[in-house]
Amino acid sequence: MEIKSKGVVNVLIVTQCSFTRLALNTVLADMQLSSGKKVNVASSDFFEKHNLVMDFIICTDDLFDEISLKGILKIKEALRYASFASKMIFLTANHHFALGNFISGLCRKEGFCASADKTVTGLALDLRRILSFQDSSVALSSCTLTPRERDIIINLIKQKKPAYLSKKYAVNQKTISAHKVNALRKLNVEHLNNIVNLNALA
């Protein structure tokens, strides 16, 4: 039986870089979320030993620099200690957001992306927002995309070409572009790479 920690959000960091692990531990140390909960960064051994629920798995940018079998195995190992409700955070460059969303989909986990190209303060703010979760989902859950807008955005993030979508919907590419612009406006973001949670659109 898994145990849910009271007053704590349990986090596991997945990285191949000891410096990155140290830096993230520093950022997350004593972080208090909007819910009033503290962040507990622990090892996979800790979760297994204490039979605790892992709330978030943070996968860092070094896993994406060169997608290797070693990096994939690290993510797979982390998932052994995850519950159905565990979520994934991909801390990476904006151009890797689509890959992060794709991996979270394969893992059947709610996925979020945060830009690694920020100051420590900016990174801390992003992580606090995502780890609070209820705050990070507001912008997407409150918007009302049409089924077509939702499908177009998801397909564009998955690198489908506008020509493919134009043929699929039997409309010209200007119409596809208009749907994209409307959807981004509703989501209150400027670019596809700013969409941090693909699963919330599905």
C-alpha positions in Angstrom: 0.0 0.0 0.0 1.4 3.4 -1.0 1.4 6.2 1.6 0.5 9.8 0.7 2.7 12.3 2.6 0.7 15.0 4.4 1.8 18.6 3.9 4.6 17.5 1.4 4.9 17.2 -2.4 7.4 14.3 -3.1 9.8 14.8 -6.0 12.3 12.6 -7.8 15.0 14.2 -9.9 16.1 12.2 -13.0 19.4 13.4 -14.4 22.8 12.1 -15.5 24.6 15.2 -14.2 25.6 15.6 -10.5 25.9 19.4 -10.8 22.4 19.6 -12.2 21.1 17.5 -9.3 22.9 19.8 -6.8 21.5 22.9 -8.5 18.0 21.6 -8.5 18.2 20.5 -4.9 19.3 24.0 -4.0 16.4 25.6 -5.9 13.8 23.3 -4.3 15.3 23.4 -0.8 12.7 24.9 1.6 10.4 25.8 -1.3 6.9 26.4 0.0 4.1 25.9 -2.6 0.9 28.0 -2.9 -0.9 25.2 -1.1 1.3 25.6 1.9 3.0 22.3 1.3 6.8 21.8 1.3 8.8 20.0 -1.4 10.5 16.8 -0.5 13.3 15.8 -2.9 14.2 12.1 -2.4 16.0 9.2 -4.1 14.2 6.3 -5.7 15.5 4.1 -2.8 13.8 6.4 -0.3 10.4 6.0 -2.1 10.8 2.3 -2.3 11.9 1.9 1.3 9.1 4.1 2.8 6.5 3.1 0.2 5.6 6.7 -0.5 3.7 8.2 -3.4 5.9 10.0 -5.9 4.0 13.2 -6.9 6.4 14.5 -9.6 9.3 13.1 -11.6 11.6 15.9 -12.9 13.6 15.0 -16.0 16.4 17.4 -16.7 17.9 18.9 -20.0 21.0 16.6 -20.1 18.7 13.7 -20.9 17.7 15.5 -24.1 21.1 16.7 -25.3 21.7 13.2 -26.8 18.8 10.9 -26.4 20.6 7.7 -25.3 19.6 4.3 -24.0 21.1 5.3 -20.6 18.8 8.4 -20.4 15.8 6.3 -21.4 16.6 3.7 -18.8 16.9 6.3 -16.1 13.4 7.6 -16.9 12.1 4.0 -17.1 13.7 3.2 -13.7 12.0 6.3 -12.2 8.6 5.1 -13.4 9.0 1.9 -11.4 8.4 4.0 -8.3 5.6 6.2 -9.8 1.9 5.8 -9.0 -1.0 6.3 -11.5 -1.3 9.9 -10.3 2.4 10.8 -10.6 3.2 13.6 -13.0 6.3 14.4 -15.1 8.2 17.7 -15.5 10.7 18.2 -18.3 13.2 20.9 -17.5 14.7 21.6 -20.9 15.1 24.0 -23.8 11.9 25.3 -25.5 12.6 23.4 -28.7 12.5 20.2 -26.7 9.0 20.8 -25.2 7.4 18.8 -28.0 9.7 15.8 -27.2 8.9 16.1 -23.5 5.2 16.1 -24.2 5.6 13.1 -26.4 7.5 11.2 -23.8 4.9 12.0 -21.1 2.2 10.7 -23.5 4.1 7.5 -24.0 4.5 7.1 -20.2 0.8 7.9 -19.8 1.5 10.6 -17.3 0.4 14.2 -17.0 3.3 16.1 -18.4 4.6 19.7 -17.9 7.6 21.5 -19.5 9.7 24.3 -18.0 12.4 26.2 -19.7 15.9 25.6 -18.6 17.0 28.8 -20.3 16.1 31.0 -17.3 17.6 32.6 -14.3 17.5 30.7 -11.0 14.7 33.0 -9.8 12.7 32.4 -13.0 13.2 28.7 -12.8 12.2 28.6 -9.1 8.9 30.5 -10.0 8.1 28.1 -12.8 8.8 25.0 -10.7 6.7 26.4 -7.8 3.8 27.0 -10.2 4.0 23.6 -11.7 4.5 21.7 -8.4 1.5 23.5 -7.0 -0.3 22.0 -10.0 -3.7 23.5 -9.3 -2.2 26.9 -10.3 -0.5 25.5 -13.4 -3.6 24.0 -14.8 -5.9 27.0 -14.5 -4.9 28.7 -17.8 -5.5 25.6 -19.9 -8.5 24.2 -18.1 -10.4 27.5 -18.2 -10.0 28.0 -22.0 -12.6 26.7 -24.4 -10.9 25.4 -27.6 -13.1 23.9 -30.3 -12.4 20.3 -31.1 -10.8 21.3 -34.3 -8.6 24.0 -32.7 -7.5 21.4 -30.1 -6.7 18.8 -32.7 -4.7 21.3 -34.8 -2.7 22.5 -31.9 -1.9 18.9 -30.7 -0.9 17.9 -34.3 1.3 20.9 -34.8 3.1 20.3 -31.5 3.6 16.7 -32.7 5.4 18.2 -35.8 2.6 17.5 -38.3 2.8 19.7 -41.3 0.2 22.4 -42.1 -0.2 20.8 -45.5 -1.2 17.5 -43.8 -3.8 19.2 -41.7 -5.1 21.2 -44.7 -5.7 17.9 -46.5 -7.2 16.3 -43.4 -9.8 19.0 -42.9 -10.2 19.9 -46.6 -9.4 23.6 -46.0 -6.6 25.8 -47.2 -3.5 26.4 -45.1 -4.6 30.0 -44.3 -7.6 28.5 -42.4 -5.3 26.2 -40.5 -3.1 29.2 -39.6 -6.2 31.1 -38.4 -7.3 28.2 -36.2 -3.8 28.1 -34.7 -3.8 31.9 -34.0 -7.2 31.7 -32.4 -6.2 28.7 -30.2 -3.0 30.4 -29.1 -4.9 33.6 -28.2 -7.4 31.5 -26.1 -4.5 29.8 -24.4 -2.9 33.2 -23.7 0.5 32.1 -25.2 2.5 33.5 -28.2 4.1 30.3 -29.5 3.4 26.5 -29.5 6.6 26.0 -27.4 4.9 28.0 -24.6 2.3 25.3 -24.1 3.7 23.5 -21.1 1.0 20.8 -20.8 -0.1 18.9 -23.9 -2.1 16.4 -21.9 -4.5 19.1 -20.7 -5.5 19.7 -24.3 -6.3 16.1 -25.0 
